[in-house]
C-alpha cells in the first residue's frame, strides 16, 4: 500500500471519528471547530480533508484526537481494533455458511438436471 493511499485511509477514519464525536445529526453540541481547537487543527483544514484537496491528517492530530476523545489508535491508524476483528470473524462465519448453501443448491441443480434428462429420454421413447 503506498503512503498516499494509507494517508487517505487514515484521514477518512479521522473524519469518521470527527463525525462520530460531533454527533452529526444526533443533536450533540460539539462542533468540528471545537474539536479542531482542542487537537490543534483548523476547521478549514478539516473541510479540505473532507473535500479531498490534498490535505491529510497529521500523526500529531491523530494522537491528540485519541488522547482527548478516547479514539482507538489501532483503528485510527491501522483500521483494526477489537470491534473490527469481531466483524471480520462474523463475516468469515457468514461466508462459510453461504458457501455451504451454494454447495447444497449446486447439488440440487445437478440432481434436477439429471432428472430432467431422464424425463426427456423417457418421453423420446
C-alpha positions as CSV (number, residue, x, y, z in Angstrom):
1,X,0.0,0.0,0.0
2,X,1.5,3.3,-1.0
3,X,1.9,6.2,1.5
4,X,-0.8,8.4,-0.1
5,X,-3.4,5.6,-0.1
6,X,-2.6,4.8,3.6
7,X,-2.7,8.5,4.5
8,X,-6.0,8.9,2.8
9,X,-7.4,5.9,4.7
10,X,-6.2,7.3,8.0
11,X,-7.8,10.7,7.0
12,X,-11.1,9.0,6.2
13,X,-11.2,7.3,9.6
14,X,-10.2,10.5,11.3
15,X,-13.1,12.3,9.6
16,X,-15.4,9.4,10.6
17,X,-14.4,9.9,14.2
18,X,-14.9,13.6,14.0
19,X,-18.4,12.9,12.6
20,X,-19.0,10.5,15.5
21,X,-17.8,12.9,18.1
22,X,-19.8,15.8,16.7
23,X,-22.8,13.5,16.5
24,X,-23.5,14.7,13.0
25,X,-27.3,14.6,13.1
26,X,-27.5,13.3,16.7
27,X,-28.0,16.6,18.4
28,X,-24.7,16.6,20.2
29,X,-23.3,20.1,20.7
30,X,-19.6,19.6,19.9
31,X,-18.6,21.3,16.7
32,X,-15.8,20.4,14.3
33,X,-14.3,23.8,15.1
34,X,-14.2,22.9,18.9
35,X,-12.6,19.6,18.1
36,X,-10.1,21.3,15.8
37,X,-9.2,23.8,18.5
38,X,-8.7,21.0,21.1
39,X,-6.5,19.0,18.8
40,X,-4.7,21.9,17.1
41,X,-6.1,21.8,13.6
42,X,-8.2,24.5,11.8
43,X,-11.7,23.7,10.9
44,X,-10.9,24.9,7.3
45,X,-8.3,22.1,7.1
46,X,-10.9,19.6,8.3
47,X,-13.1,20.8,5.5
48,X,-10.2,20.5,3.0
49,X,-9.6,16.9,4.2
50,X,-13.3,16.2,3.8
51,X,-13.2,17.6,0.2
52,X,-10.0,15.7,-0.6
53,X,-8.0,18.7,-1.5
54,X,-4.7,17.0,-1.0
55,X,-4.9,17.5,2.8
56,X,-4.1,14.6,5.1
57,X,-4.4,14.4,8.8
58,X,-1.1,14.6,10.7
59,X,0.1,12.0,13.2
60,X,0.1,14.7,15.9
61,X,-3.6,15.4,15.3
62,X,-4.4,11.7,15.4
63,X,-2.6,11.4,18.7
64,X,-4.4,14.4,20.2
65,X,-7.7,13.0,18.9
66,X,-7.0,9.7,20.7
67,X,-5.9,11.4,23.9
68,X,-8.8,13.9,24.1
69,X,-11.7,11.8,22.8
70,X,-10.7,8.2,23.6
71,X,-10.4,7.1,20.0
72,X,-8.8,3.7,19.5
73,X,-5.4,4.4,17.9
74,X,-5.2,1.0,16.3
75,X,-8.4,1.6,14.5
76,X,-7.5,5.2,13.6
77,X,-4.0,4.4,12.2
78,X,-4.4,0.8,11.0
79,X,-8.1,0.2,10.6
80,X,-8.0,-2.6,13.1
81,X,-9.5,-3.0,16.6
82,X,-11.4,-5.5,18.6
83,X,-14.7,-4.4,17.0
84,X,-13.3,-4.8,13.5
85,X,-11.9,-8.2,14.4
86,X,-15.3,-9.4,15.7
87,X,-16.9,-8.1,12.5
88,X,-14.2,-9.9,10.4
89,X,-14.8,-13.2,12.3
90,X,-18.5,-12.8,12.0
91,X,-18.1,-12.2,8.3
92,X,-16.0,-15.3,7.9
93,X,-18.7,-17.4,9.5
94,X,-21.3,-15.9,7.2
95,X,-19.2,-16.6,4.2
96,X,-18.7,-20.2,5.2
97,X,-22.5,-20.6,5.8
98,X,-23.2,-19.1,2.3
99,X,-20.6,-21.5,0.7
100,X,-22.5,-24.4,2.2
101,X,-25.8,-23.1,1.0
102,X,-24.4,-22.6,-2.5
103,X,-22.9,-26.1,-2.5
104,X,-26.3,-27.6,-1.5
105,X,-28.1,-25.6,-4.2
106,X,-25.5,-26.7,-6.8
107,X,-26.1,-30.3,-5.8
108,X,-29.8,-29.9,-6.2
109,X,-29.4,-28.2,-9.5
110,X,-27.3,-31.1,-10.8
111,X,-29.9,-33.6,-9.4
112,X,-32.7,-31.7,-11.2
113,X,-30.7,-31.7,-14.4
114,X,-30.2,-35.4,-14.3
115,X,-33.9,-36.0,-13.5
116,X,-34.9,-33.7,-16.4
117,X,-32.6,-35.6,-18.8
118,X,-34.1,-38.9,-17.7
119,X,-37.6,-37.5,-18.4
120,X,-36.6,-36.3,-21.8
121,X,-35.1,-39.7,-22.7
122,X,-38.3,-41.4,-21.5
123,X,-40.5,-39.1,-23.5
124,X,-38.4,-39.6,-26.6
125,X,-39.0,-43.4,-26.5
